[in-house]
Amino acid sequence: MRAAIESVSYKRVKGKVMVVSTAERGMWGYPDEAAAGRDLTGWSIEAVDGGIGKVDNANNEAGASWLIVDTGPWIFGKRVMLPAGVVDRINSENEVVHVNRTKEQIKNAPELVEGHHHEQTYRDELGVYYSQGGRGYRE
C-alpha cells in the first residue's frame, strides 16, 4: 500500500527550521513565506502544463490567502480564484507563480462570480475542490 505524500514547506521557529505540511498551513496559506510577503499582482501564473494568465488581485492575509487570475485568451473573459495552497513555488527573477495543478483542473474549478470571492460558501466550495479527495487535488 502506497503512503500519501503531502506537500511540505519550511518555517523557522526559534532559530530552527521546521517542516510545515499542507494540512498545517491549510489550503489558504502559501507554502513559501516569501510569497506571503509579496504583492504578486501582475505576475504570470504557470500550471504544471502551461501558462494560464496573470495575477489580477491577491490577498496575503494569514490563513485566507488567494490569487485571482485573469485568464486572458486561455478562457476568454474568465477570471479564476486560486487558494494560496496550490502555489508550488515562485520565481522572483521572472515574476512567475508556479501552481501544482493542471490547466484542466483550474478550468473545472467552481466558477468565480465577480464580487463573491470573499463569501465563505464559495471559499469552502473551492477549498474542497482543491483539497485532498477533491476533483482538483493533485499530489
TIMI-2910 file (N, C-alpha, C, CB; in pm, 1 decimal, decimal comma, always signed):
<rs>
+----------+----------+----------+----------+----------+----------+----------+----------+----------+----------+----------+----------+------+
!      n_x !      n_y !      n_z !     ca_x !     ca_y !     ca_z !      c_x !      c_y !      c_z !     cb_x !     cb_y !     cb_z ! resn !
+----------+----------+----------+----------+----------+----------+----------+----------+----------+----------+----------+----------+------+
!    +84,2 !   -118,1 !     +0,0 !     +0,0 !     +0,0 !     +0,0 !    +88,7 !   +124,4 !     +0,0 !    -95,8 !     -0,2 !   +122,1 !  Met !
!    +56,7 !   +217,7 !    -86,2 !   +136,6 !   +339,3 !   -100,5 !    +91,4 !   +445,0 !     -0,8 !   +127,0 !   +393,9 !   -243,8 !  Arg !
!   +184,7 !   +505,1 !    +69,6 !   +152,3 !   +612,0 !   +163,6 !   +128,1 !   +741,3 !    +88,2 !   +264,7 !   +630,2 !   +267,0 !  Ala !
!    +37,3 !   +822,1 !   +138,7 !     +9,9 !   +952,3 !    +76,7 !   +128,7 !  +1044,5 !    +97,6 !   -119,0 !  +1016,0 !   +135,2 !  Ala !
!   +164,7 !  +1114,4 !     -6,6 !   +273,8 !  +1210,7 !     +1,7 !   +212,0 !  +1348,0 !    +14,0 !   +368,9 !  +1201,9 !   -122,1 !  Ile !
!   +255,2 !  +1421,1 !   +113,3 !   +199,0 !  +1551,9 !   +138,7 !   +298,3 !  +1659,8 !   +100,9 !   +158,2 !  +1565,7 !   +284,7 !  Glu !
!   +248,4 !  +1769,0 !    +47,3 !   +333,0 !  +1882,6 !    +14,3 !   +381,5 !  +1946,2 !   +144,4 !   +256,6 !  +1986,3 !    -74,1 !  Ser !
!   +508,0 !  +1980,7 !   +148,2 !   +562,0 !  +2042,4 !   +268,0 !   +632,1 !  +2172,1 !   +233,9 !   +657,7 !  +1947,6 !   +338,9 !  Val !
!   +644,8 !  +2256,3 !   +333,8 !   +725,8 !  +2376,0 !   +324,1 !   +800,3 !  +2387,7 !   +455,9 !   +638,9 !  +2504,1 !   +293,7 !  Ser !
!   +876,4 !  +2492,1 !   +470,8 !   +960,7 !  +2505,4 !   +588,1 !   +940,3 !  +2640,9 !   +653,3 !  +1107,3 !  +2485,6 !   +551,4 !  Tyr !
!   +953,1 !  +2644,0 !   +784,5 !   +948,0 !  +2771,2 !   +856,6 !  +1055,9 !  +2768,3 !   +963,6 !   +806,4 !  +2796,4 !   +919,6 !  Lys !
!  +1097,1 !  +2886,2 !  +1004,7 !  +1199,8 !  +2897,1 !  +1107,3 !  +1130,8 !  +2933,4 !  +1238,8 !  +1308,8 !  +3003,6 !  +1068,4 !  Arg !
!  +1154,8 !  +2851,1 !  +1341,5 !  +1099,3 !  +2874,6 !  +1473,9 !  +1212,9 !  +2869,6 !  +1573,7 !   +988,9 !  +2770,6 !  +1509,0 !  Val !
!  +1236,1 !  +2980,2 !  +1642,7 !  +1342,8 !  +2990,8 !  +1742,6 !  +1476,4 !  +2943,0 !  +1686,7 !  +1306,9 !  +2910,2 !  +1867,5 !  Lys !
!  +1505,9 !  +2985,3 !  +1562,7 !  +1633,2 !  +2953,6 !  +1501,1 !  +1642,3 !  +2816,3 !  +1437,7 !  +1738,2 !  +2966,0 !  +1600,5 !  Gly !
!  +1537,1 !  +2734,1 !  +1450,5 !  +1537,3 !  +2600,7 !  +1392,2 !  +1444,5 !  +2597,6 !  +1271,9 !  +1495,0 !  +2494,9 !  +1496,2 !  Lys !
!  +1483,0 !  +2520,8 !  +1169,8 !  +1398,3 !  +2505,0 !  +1052,7 !  +1302,9 !  +2389,3 !  +1078,2 !  +1483,2 !  +2480,9 !   +924,0 !  Val !
!  +1172,5 !  +2416,5 !  +1061,0 !  +1069,9 !  +2315,8 !  +1085,9 !   +994,4 !  +2287,3 !   +956,0 !   +972,1 !  +2362,7 !  +1197,7 !  Met !
!   +948,9 !  +2163,9 !   +939,1 !   +868,1 !  +2125,4 !   +824,3 !   +723,7 !  +2162,0 !   +854,0 !   +882,5 !  +1973,1 !   +792,5 !  Val !
!   +656,8 !  +2221,1 !   +753,6 !   +515,8 !  +2257,5 !   +767,0 !   +439,4 !  +2185,2 !   +657,3 !   +494,6 !  +2413,3 !   +758,2 !  Val !
!   +343,1 !  +2103,5 !   +694,4 !   +265,9 !  +2028,3 !   +595,4 !   +153,5 !  +2113,1 !   +539,1 !   +209,3 !  +1900,2 !   +656,9 !  Ser !
!    +99,4 !  +2068,2 !   +425,4 !    -15,6 !  +2135,9 !   +365,8 !   -130,3 !  +2139,9 !   +465,3 !    -59,5 !  +2065,7 !   +235,5 !  Thr !
!   -149,9 !  +2029,8 !   +537,8 !   -259,3 !  +2023,7 !   +633,9 !   -244,2 !  +2130,5 !   +741,2 !   -266,0 !  +1885,7 !   +698,0 !  Ala !
!   -119,6 !  +2154,3 !   +786,2 !    -96,3 !  +2253,6 !   +891,0 !   -121,5 !  +2395,5 !   +841,8 !    +45,6 !  +2241,9 !   +943,4 !  Glu !
!    -74,2 !  +2428,5 !   +721,6 !    -92,0 !  +2565,2 !   +672,3 !   -227,7 !  +2582,5 !   +606,7 !    +18,6 !  +2601,2 !   +573,5 !  Arg !
!   -289,2 !  +2472,3 !   +568,6 !   -421,7 !  +2477,8 !   +509,0 !   -417,5 !  +2516,9 !   +361,7 !   -508,3 !  +2575,0 !   +585,0 !  Gly !
!   -531,5 !  +2506,4 !   +299,3 !   -544,2 !  +2539,0 !   +157,8 !   -526,2 !  +2688,0 !   +133,7 !   -679,5 !  +2493,5 !   +104,9 !  Met !
!   -541,9 !  +2769,6 !   +237,8 !   -540,9 !  +2914,7 !   +221,6 !   -412,0 !  +2979,3 !   +271,3 !   -658,2 !  +2974,7 !   +294,1 !  Trp !
!   -304,6 !  +2900,8 !   +282,0 !   -175,0 !  +2953,6 !   +321,5 !    -70,3 !  +2922,9 !   +216,2 !   -132,8 !  +2896,5 !   +456,4 !  Gly !
!    +22,2 !  +3015,1 !   +193,7 !   +129,6 !  +2995,1 !    +96,5 !   +230,2 !  +2893,2 !   +148,9 !   +200,1 !  +3128,5 !    +65,1 !  Tyr !
!   +286,1 !  +2809,2 !    +60,9 !   +388,6 !  +2715,2 !   +104,1 !   +523,4 !  +2782,6 !   +126,8 !   +403,2 !  +2605,0 !     +2,3 !  Pro !
!   +537,1 !  +2903,8 !    +80,0 !   +663,5 !  +2976,8 !    +85,7 !   +637,4 !  +3112,4 !   +151,1 !   +726,1 !  +2994,0 !    -57,4 !  Asp !
!   +703,5 !  +3137,8 !   +263,4 !   +682,9 !  +3264,8 !   +332,8 !   +717,4 !  +3384,5 !   +245,2 !   +765,8 !  +3268,9 !   +459,3 !  Glu !
!   +809,0 !  +3365,9 !   +149,7 !   +847,2 !  +3475,7 !    +60,0 !   +728,3 !  +3519,1 !    -24,6 !   +964,6 !  +3433,6 !    -30,9 !  Ala !
!   +644,2 !  +3425,8 !    -64,0 !   +525,9 !  +3459,2 !   -144,1 !   +425,4 !  +3537,6 !    -60,3 !   +460,1 !  +3331,2 !   -200,3 !  Ala !
!   +411,8 !  +3499,9 !    +64,5 !   +313,7 !  +3564,9 !   +151,9 !   +345,3 !  +3712,3 !   +174,2 !   +307,6 !  +3493,2 !   +285,6 !  Ala !
!   +470,0 !  +3749,2 !   +166,5 !   +508,8 !  +3886,6 !   +192,5 !   +520,4 !  +3973,7 !    +68,5 !   +637,0 !  +3887,8 !   +263,9 !  Gly !
!   +475,4 !  +3925,8 !    -46,5 !   +491,5 !  +3999,8 !   -172,3 !   +359,3 !  +4036,5 !   -234,3 !   +572,1 !  +3919,3 !   -270,6 !  Arg !
!   +364,2 !  +4142,4 !   -313,5 !   +249,4 !  +4175,7 !   -397,9 !   +272,0 !  +4103,7 !   -530,1 !   +233,2 !  +4333,1 !   -418,1 !  Asp !
!   +194,9 !  +4001,4 !   -557,0 !   +211,6 !  +3920,1 !   -676,8 !   +126,2 !  +3969,2 !   -793,6 !   +177,6 !  +3776,3 !   -645,9 !  Leu !
!    +58,5 !  +4081,7 !   -776,2 !    -25,0 !  +4138,0 !   -882,1 !    +59,2 !  +4162,5 !  -1007,1 !    -92,1 !  +4269,4 !   -835,1 !  Thr !
!     +9,5 !  +4113,5 !  -1120,8 !    +78,5 !  +4128,6 !  -1248,0 !   +171,3 !  +4014,2 !  -1282,5 !   +155,3 !  +4254,0 !  -1247,5 !  Gly !
!   +200,0 !  +3927,0 !  -1186,6 !   +288,4 !  +3814,2 !  -1211,7 !   +216,9 !  +3709,9 !  -1297,5 !   +336,2 !  +3751,8 !  -1078,9 !  Trp !
!   +291,7 !  +3634,8 !  -1376,8 !   +237,1 !  +3526,8 !  -1458,4 !   +209,1 !  +3405,1 !  -1370,6 !   +334,4 !  +3490,1 !  -1573,4 !  Ser !
!   +109,0 !  +3327,7 !  -1411,5 !    +75,8 !  +3203,2 !  -1342,5 !   +101,5 !  +3087,2 !  -1438,0 !    -72,8 !  +3203,4 !  -1292,7 !  Ile !
!   +176,4 !  +2988,4 !  -1390,9 !   +207,1 !  +2869,4 !  -1469,4 !   +150,3 !  +2746,9 !  -1399,7 !   +359,5 !  +2854,5 !  -1490,5 !  Glu !
!    +58,9 !  +2678,0 !  -1467,2 !    +12,4 !  +2547,7 !  -1420,6 !   +119,9 !  +2445,6 !  -1455,7 !   -126,6 !  +2509,1 !  -1484,4 !  Ala !
!   +104,0 !  +2321,4 !  -1413,1 !   +205,7 !  +2220,9 !  -1442,7 !   +217,9 !  +2194,9 !  -1592,3 !   +173,8 !  +2091,4 !  -1370,3 !  Val !
!   +112,9 !  +2229,7 !  -1669,0 !   +115,3 !  +2204,6 !  -1813,5 !   +105,9 !  +2331,9 !  -1897,7 !     +2,4 !  +2112,4 !  -1850,5 !  Asp !
!   +142,7 !  +2445,7 !  -1840,6 !   +148,3 !  +2567,9 !  -1920,3 !    +88,2 !  +2689,1 !  -1852,2 !    +79,3 !  +2546,1 !  -2049,0 !  Gly !
!   +104,7 !  +2804,7 !  -1916,5 !    +57,6 !  +2931,4 !  -1862,0 !    -93,9 !  +2943,1 !  -1863,7 !   +117,7 !  +3045,8 !  -1938,8 !  Gly !
!   -146,2 !  +3011,9 !  -1761,4 !   -291,5 !  +3032,4 !  -1756,0 !   -331,0 !  +3179,2 !  -1750,0 !   -348,8 !  +2960,6 !  -1636,6 !  Ile !
!   -238,2 !  +3268,8 !  -1723,5 !   -272,9 !  +3410,1 !  -1717,6 !   -185,4 !  +3487,1 !  -1621,0 !   -416,8 !  +3426,2 !  -1678,9 !  Gly !
!   -240,4 !  +3600,0 !  -1573,4 !   -167,2 !  +3688,3 !  -1481,4 !   -250,9 !  +3716,5 !  -1357,5 !   -128,9 !  +3820,9 !  -1551,3 !  Lys !
!   -181,9 !  +3739,1 !  -1247,1 !   -248,8 !  +3771,7 !  -1121,2 !   -311,6 !  +3910,2 !  -1134,2 !   -148,8 !  +3766,4 !  -1000,6 !  Val !
!   -442,6 !  +3915,1 !  -1114,4 !   -517,1 !  +4039,9 !  -1121,9 !   -536,2 !  +4101,6 !   -983,6 !   -652,5 !  +4016,5 !  -1188,1 !  Asp !
!   -544,6 !  +4015,6 !   -882,8 !   -568,2 !  +4061,2 !   -746,6 !   -512,8 !  +3953,3 !   -653,7 !   -721,9 !  +4088,7 !   -719,6 !  Asn !
!   -463,1 !  +3992,9 !   -538,2 !   -407,5 !  +3896,8 !   -443,6 !   -436,7 !  +3939,8 !   -301,3 !   -256,7 !  +3881,1 !   -464,4 !  Ala !
!   -454,3 !  +3841,2 !   -215,8 !   -474,5 !  +3864,7 !    -74,0 !   -370,5 !  +3782,7 !     +1,0 !   -620,3 !  +3827,6 !    -29,3 !  Asn !
!   -296,9 !  +3846,0 !    +89,9 !   -192,1 !  +3777,4 !   +164,8 !   -225,1 !  +3762,7 !   +312,6 !    -62,0 !  +3851,0 !   +149,6 !  Asn !
!   -351,2 !  +3772,3 !   +347,0 !   -392,7 !  +3759,0 !   +485,9 !   -364,6 !  +3616,8 !   +534,3 !   -542,8 !  +3793,9 !   +502,0 !  Glu !
!   -301,6 !  +3603,7 !   +650,2 !   -266,3 !  +3472,5 !   +703,9 !   -389,9 !  +3383,9 !   +715,2 !   -198,5 !  +3487,0 !   +840,9 !  Ala !
!   -381,4 !  +3264,5 !   +658,7 !   -491,1 !  +3168,7 !   +663,8 !   -605,5 !  +3198,0 !   +568,3 !   -544,0 !  +3162,8 !   +800,9 !  Gly !
!   -593,1 !  +3304,2 !   +488,8 !   -700,2 !  +3340,9 !   +394,9 !   -640,9 !  +3396,5 !   +265,9 !   -796,0 !  +3444,6 !   +458,7 !  Ala !
!   -525,0 !  +3345,7 !   +226,3 !   -454,5 !  +3399,7 !   +109,7 !   -503,6 !  +3335,2 !    -19,3 !   -303,6 !  +3378,9 !   +124,4 !  Ser !
!   -513,0 !  +3418,1 !   -124,5 !   -560,8 !  +3370,8 !   -254,5 !   -509,7 !  +3460,9 !   -364,9 !   -714,4 !  +3364,6 !   -257,7 !  Trp !
!   -522,0 !  +3408,6 !   -487,2 !   -487,7 !  +3484,1 !   -607,0 !   -607,7 !  +3481,2 !   -700,4 !   -360,3 !  +3426,1 !   -676,7 !  Leu !
!   -640,8 !  +3595,8 !   -758,9 !   -740,7 !  +3598,9 !   -865,8 !   -663,8 !  +3620,3 !   -994,5 !   -850,1 !  +3712,0 !   -843,1 !  Ile !
!   -686,4 !  +3528,9 !  -1088,8 !   -609,5 !  +3525,7 !  -1212,2 !   -698,6 !  +3561,1 !  -1330,5 !   -545,3 !  +3387,6 !  -1232,6 !  Val !
!   -652,3 !  +3659,1 !  -1409,1 !   -717,7 !  +3692,3 !  -1535,9 !   -661,2 !  +3594,9 !  -1637,5 !   -693,8 !  +3844,3 !  -1579,2 !  Asp !
!   -746,5 !  +3508,0 !  -1690,3 !   -700,2 !  +3402,5 !  -1780,3 !   -680,6 !  +3449,9 !  -1923,4 !   -797,1 !  +3288,6 !  -1778,8 !  Thr !
!   -716,8 !  +3575,4 !  -1952,9 !   -694,2 !  +3630,4 !  -2087,2 !   -753,2 !  +3542,1 !  -2195,1 !   -545,9 !  +3649,0 !  -2112,3 !  Gly !
!   -676,4 !  +3513,0 !  -2299,8 !   -729,9 !  +3434,7 !  -2411,1 !   -747,3 !  +3285,3 !  -2380,7 !   -640,1 !  +3450,2 !  -2529,4 !  Pro !
!   -684,0 !  +3236,6 !  -2273,1 !   -694,5 !  +3094,0 !  -2242,5 !   -840,2 !  +3054,4 !  -2217,3 !   -607,8 !  +3058,8 !  -2119,9 !  Trp !
!   -907,8 !  +3121,7 !  -2125,4 !  -1052,3 !  +3104,3 !  -2104,8 !  -1108,0 !  +3245,0 !  -2120,9 !  -1089,0 !  +3038,7 !  -1960,3 !  Ile !
!  -1140,1 !  +3282,9 !  -2241,1 !  -1173,7 !  +3420,3 !  -2275,9 !  -1271,2 !  +3483,1 !  -2177,5 !  -1231,7 !  +3425,4 !  -2414,6 !  Phe !
!  -1227,2 !  +3595,0 !  -2120,5 !  -1312,8 !  +3674,7 !  -2032,3 !  -1336,6 !  +3616,2 !  -1895,5 !  -1442,2 !  +3695,6 !  -2096,4 !  Gly !
!  -1265,9 !  +3512,8 !  -1857,4 !  -1290,5 !  +3449,2 !  -1729,1 !  -1176,1 !  +3476,8 !  -1632,4 !  -1309,8 !  +3298,7 !  -1746,9 !  Lys !
!  -1212,5 !  +3493,6 !  -1507,3 !  -1114,3 !  +3504,1 !  -1400,0 !  -1136,2 !  +3386,0 !  -1306,8 !  -1126,2 !  +3641,0 !  -1323,2 !  Arg !
!  -1027,1 !  +3336,3 !  -1251,1 !  -1035,3 !  +3223,7 !  -1158,9 !   -968,2 !  +3261,7 !  -1028,1 !   -969,9 !  +3096,8 !  -1219,4 !  Val !
!  -1013,4 !  +3198,3 !   -921,5 !   -954,3 !  +3220,7 !   -789,9 !   -877,0 !  +3095,6 !   -751,4 !  -1063,6 !  +3255,1 !   -682,8 !  Met !
!   -753,7 !  +3115,9 !   -709,1 !   -668,3 !  +3005,2 !   -665,6 !   -632,7 !  +3023,9 !   -518,3 !   -539,3 !  +2996,5 !   -752,8 !  Leu !
!   -663,6 !  +2926,1 !   -433,8 !   -617,7 !  +2933,6 !   -294,8 !   -464,9 !  +2930,1 !   -292,3 !   -677,2 !  +2816,7 !   -209,7 !  Pro !
!   -405,4 !  +2999,1 !   -198,2 !   -259,4 !  +3005,0 !   -189,6 !   -196,6 !  +2867,5 !   -172,9 !   -217,9 !  +3093,9 !    -74,6 !  Ala !
!   -271,1 !  +2771,3 !   -121,2 !   -219,0 !  +2636,7 !   -100,2 !   -185,5 !  +2561,8 !   -227,8 !   -316,6 !  +2558,0 !    -22,9 !  Gly !
!   -233,2 !  +2608,8 !   -343,5 !   -198,9 !  +2541,3 !   -469,5 !    -67,5 !  +2594,6 !   -527,6 !   -312,4 !  +2559,1 !   -572,0 !  Val !
!    -13,7 !  +2700,3 !   -468,5 !   +113,6 !  +2755,4 !   -515,9 !   +224,5 !  +2656,6 !   -480,9 !   +142,0 !  +2896,8 !   -452,8 !  Val !
!   +303,2 !  +2620,4 !   -581,7 !   +414,1 !  +2528,3 !   -563,2 !   +541,3 !  +2605,1 !   -529,9 !   +434,4 !  +2442,2 !   -688,6 !  Asp !
!   +566,8 !  +2711,2 !   -607,5 !   +685,3 !  +2794,2 !   -585,1 !   +670,0 !  +2924,6 !   -662,7 !   +815,5 !  +2719,3 !   -627,8 !  Arg !
!   +756,0 !  +3020,5 !   -630,1 !   +756,5 !  +3145,6 !   -704,8 !   +895,9 !  +3168,4 !   -761,7 !   +712,9 !  +3264,9 !   -615,0 !  Ile !
!   +900,7 !  +3230,5 !   -877,7 !  +1026,6 !  +3266,2 !   -942,0 !  +1032,1 !  +3418,0 !   -943,1 !  +1038,5 !  +3205,6 !  -1088,3 !  Asn !
!  +1102,9 !  +3473,8 !   -847,5 !  +1110,3 !  +3619,6 !   -832,3 !  +1179,2 !  +3686,7 !   -949,3 !  +1182,6 !  +3655,1 !   -704,6 !  Ser !
!  +1279,5 !  +3621,1 !  -1004,5 !  +1354,8 !  +3678,8 !  -1115,2 !  +1266,4 !  +3703,1 !  -1237,5 !  +1470,9 !  +3587,9 !  -1152,3 !  Glu !
!  +1181,0 !  +3606,8 !  -1269,2 !  +1093,5 !  +3617,3 !  -1386,7 !   +950,0 !  +3656,4 !  -1352,6 !  +1092,5 !  +3486,5 !  -1460,7 !  Asn !
!   +922,0 !  +3677,6 !  -1223,5 !   +788,1 !  +3712,2 !  -1174,4 !   +682,9 !  +3612,7 !  -1223,5 !   +750,4 !  +3854,0 !  -1218,8 !  Glu !
!   +709,3 !  +3485,3 !  -1188,8 !   +619,3 !  +3375,8 !  -1225,1 !   +580,7 !  +3299,2 !  -1098,3 !   +686,2 !  +3280,3 !  -1329,9 !  Val !
!   +451,4 !  +3272,3 !  -1084,7 !   +399,9 !  +3188,9 !   -977,4 !   +366,6 !  +3053,7 !  -1039,0 !   +274,2 !  +3253,9 !   -907,5 !  Val !
!   +427,5 !  +2947,9 !   -987,5 !   +400,8 !  +2812,5 !  -1036,7 !   +299,8 !  +2747,1 !   -942,9 !   +533,0 !  +2727,5 !  -1045,9 !  His !
!   +193,8 !  +2690,6 !  -1000,0 !    +92,5 !  +2621,7 !   -920,0 !    +94,4 !  +2472,7 !   -951,9 !    -48,2 !  +2681,0 !   -946,0 !  Val !
!    +62,0 !  +2394,0 !   -852,2 !    +65,7 !  +2248,5 !   -864,0 !    -70,7 !  +2193,3 !   -907,0 !   +108,8 !  +2185,4 !   -730,6 !  Asn !
!   -121,8 !  +2246,1 !  -1014,5 !   -248,4 !  +2198,8 !  -1071,9 !   -238,6 !  +2207,8 !  -1222,8 !   -370,2 !  +2281,7 !  -1018,9 !  Arg !
!   -318,3 !  +2125,8 !  -1291,9 !   -320,0 !  +2130,1 !  -1437,4 !   -415,9 !  +2239,3 !  -1483,8 !   -360,7 !  +1992,7 !  -1496,2 !  Thr !
!   -402,2 !  +2276,9 !  -1608,5 !   -493,2 !  +2376,0 !  -1666,6 !   -637,3 !  +2325,0 !  -1660,9 !   -453,1 !  +2408,0 !  -1813,0 !  Lys !
!   -655,2 !  +2197,1 !  -1686,8 !   -789,7 !  +2137,5 !  -1684,3 !   -850,0 !  +2144,9 !  -1544,1 !   -784,6 !  +1990,8 !  -1732,0 !  Glu !
!   -771,1 !  +2115,0 !  -1441,6 !   -820,9 !  +2123,5 !  -1304,3 !   -862,7 !  +2266,6 !  -1270,9 !   -713,7 !  +2074,7 !  -1205,0 !  Gln !
!   -783,7 !  +2362,3 !  -1313,0 !   -815,3 !  +2502,9 !  -1285,3 !   -940,1 !  +2545,0 !  -1362,3 !   -696,0 !  +2594,4 !  -1322,4 !  Ile !
!   -948,8 !  +2504,4 !  -1486,8 !  -1064,2 !  +2538,7 !  -1570,6 !  -1194,1 !  +2481,5 !  -1513,2 !  -1043,1 !  +2487,1 !  -1713,7 !  Lys !
!  -1187,0 !  +2362,7 !  -1451,5 !  -1306,0 !  +2295,3 !  -1399,6 !  -1339,5 !  +2331,6 !  -1255,4 !  -1287,8 !  +2147,6 !  -1409,7 !  Asn !
!  -1265,3 !  +2422,2 !  -1195,9 !  -1290,7 !  +2463,3 !  -1057,5 !  -1424,2 !  +2536,9 !  -1047,6 !  -1175,9 !  +2553,2 !  -1005,3 !  Ala !
!  -1480,9 !  +2541,6 !   -927,2 !  -1604,4 !  +2618,3 !   -908,6 !  -1587,7 !  +2759,8 !   -963,7 !  -1643,6 !  +2623,1 !   -759,0 !  Pro !
!  -1686,0 !  +2803,8 !  -1038,1 !  -1678,6 !  +2932,7 !  -1107,4 !  -1675,2 !  +3049,9 !  -1010,7 !  -1796,3 !  +2948,0 !  -1201,5 !  Glu !
!  -1588,6 !  +3144,2 !  -1041,1 !  -1578,3 !  +3267,3 !   -963,0 !  -1682,2 !  +3365,4 !  -1013,8 !  -1435,2 !  +3328,4 !   -971,4 !  Leu !
!  -1773,6 !  +3402,9 !   -928,8 !  -1872,6 !  +3505,2 !   -961,4 !  -1817,1 !  +3637,0 !   -909,4 !  -2015,0 !  +3472,6 !   -898,9 !  Val !
!  -1806,2 !  +3734,7 !   -999,1 !  -1746,8 !  +3864,4 !   -962,0 !  -1807,2 !  +3917,8 !   -832,2 !  -1767,1 !  +3967,2 !  -1075,3 !  Glu !
!  -1720,0 !  +3959,7 !   -743,7 !  -1761,7 !  +4019,0 !   -617,6 !  -1795,7 !  +3918,8 !   -508,2 !  -1878,4 !  +4105,2 !   -641,3 !  Gly !
!  -1789,3 !  +3789,5 !   -537,6 !  -1827,0 !  +3687,4 !   -438,8 !  -1706,7 !  +3612,2 !   -382,2 !  -1923,0 !  +3588,5 !   -501,4 !  His !
!  -1584,8 !  +3655,7 !   -416,1 !  -1467,0 !  +3581,8 !   -371,0 !  -1445,4 !  +3588,3 !   -220,2 !  -1345,1 !  +3634,3 !   -440,6 !  His !
!  -1510,3 !  +3681,1 !   -151,2 !  -1496,1 !  +3688,6 !     -5,9 !  -1601,3 !  +3606,0 !    +67,4 !  -1504,5 !  +3832,7 !    +39,2 !  His !
!  -1697,8 !  +3552,6 !     -4,3 !  -1804,2 !  +3474,6 !    +59,6 !  -1751,4 !  +3340,0 !   +106,8 !  -1921,7 !  +3454,1 !    -36,9 !  Glu !
!  -1781,5 !  +3306,9 !   +231,9 !  -1730,8 !  +3183,5 !   +291,4 !  -1782,0 !  +3060,0 !   +218,0 !  -1770,0 !  +3176,2 !   +438,2 !  Gln !
!  -1904,4 !  +3061,2 !   +168,6 !  -1956,8 !  +2943,2 !    +98,5 !  -1876,2 !  +2914,6 !    -28,3 !  -2105,6 !  +2963,1 !    +63,1 !  Thr !
!  -1837,5 !  +3019,5 !   -101,5 !  -1756,0 !  +2999,7 !   -221,3 !  -1617,1 !  +2949,4 !   -183,5 !  -1745,4 !  +3130,7 !   -302,0 !  Tyr !
!  -1557,9 !  +3009,6 !    -82,4 !  -1424,6 !  +2967,2 !    -37,6 !  -1426,3 !  +2822,3 !     +9,4 !  -1374,2 !  +3058,4 !    +75,4 !  Arg !
!  -1532,5 !  +2782,9 !    +80,0 !  -1544,3 !  +2644,2 !   +125,2 !  -1552,1 !  +2549,1 !     +6,3 !  -1667,9 !  +2627,2 !   +214,9 !  Asp !
!  -1634,1 !  +2584,4 !    -92,4 !  -1650,0 !  +2501,0 !   -211,6 !  -1517,4 !  +2488,3 !   -287,5 !  -1758,8 !  +2559,6 !   -304,0 !  Glu !
!  -1447,3 !  +2599,2 !   -301,6 !  -1318,9 !  +2599,2 !   -370,9 !  -1214,6 !  +2519,1 !   -292,5 !  -1270,0 !  +2743,2 !   -392,7 !  Leu !
!  -1213,7 !  +2536,0 !   -161,3 !  -1120,5 !  +2461,8 !    -76,7 !  -1141,6 !  +2311,7 !    -86,0 !  -1134,2 !  +2506,2 !    +67,1 !  Gly !
!  -1266,6 !  +2267,8 !    -86,3 !  -1297,9 !  +2125,1 !   -100,1 !  -1253,3 !  +2074,4 !   -236,1 !  -1448,8 !  +2099,9 !    -80,7 !  Val !
!  -1276,6 !  +2151,8 !   -341,3 !  -1239,1 !  +2112,3 !   -476,7 !  -1088,7 !  +2087,0 !   -487,9 !  -1281,6 !  +2219,7 !   -576,7 !  Tyr !
!  -1006,9 !  +2175,6 !   -433,5 !   -861,8 !  +2164,6 !   -446,6 !   -795,5 !  +2077,7 !   -339,1 !   -801,7 !  +2301,3 !   -443,0 !  Tyr !
!   -865,3 !  +2046,1 !   -231,3 !   -806,5 !  +1968,4 !   -121,5 !   -805,4 !  +1819,2 !   -153,0 !   -883,4 !  +1993,5 !     +8,4 !  Ser !
!   -728,0 !  +1745,0 !    -73,1 !   -718,7 !  +1600,8 !    -91,1 !   -857,5 !  +1539,0 !    -90,9 !   -631,6 !  +1537,8 !    +18,6 !  Gln !
!   -885,0 !  +1457,2 !   -191,8 !  -1016,2 !  +1394,6 !   -207,1 !  -1106,0 !  +1470,6 !   -303,3 !  -1084,1 !  +1383,5 !    -72,8 !  Gly !
!  -1071,8 !  +1596,9 !   -332,1 !  -1149,3 !  +1678,1 !   -425,7 !  -1106,7 !  +1653,1 !   -569,0 !  -1134,8 !  +1825,7 !   -392,5 !  Gly !
!  -1191,9 !  +1689,0 !   -662,8 !  -1162,3 !  +1667,7 !   -806,0 !  -1041,7 !  +1749,0 !   -852,8 !  -1284,4 !  +1704,4 !   -891,1 !  Arg !
!  -1009,7 !  +1857,4 !   -785,6 !   -897,7 !  +1941,4 !   -826,9 !   -769,1 !  +1913,6 !   -750,5 !   -934,4 !  +2085,1 !   -810,6 !  Gly !
!   -767,3 !  +1801,5 !   -676,8 !   -648,6 !  +1768,9 !   -598,2 !   -542,2 !  +1704,5 !   -685,2 !   -684,8 !  +1676,2 !   -482,3 !  Tyr !
!   -418,8 !  +1736,4 !   -657,0 !   -305,3 !  +1677,3 !   -727,4 !   -189,8 !  +1664,9 !   -630,2 !   -264,6 !  +1762,2 !   -851,6 !  Arg !
!   -129,6 !  +1544,2 !   -625,9 !    -14,5 !  +1524,4 !   -536,5 !   +107,6 !  +1589,9 !   -592,4 !    +12,7 !  +1376,5 !   -513,4 !  Glu !
+----------+----------+----------+----------+----------+----------+----------+----------+----------+----------+----------+----------+------+
</rs>
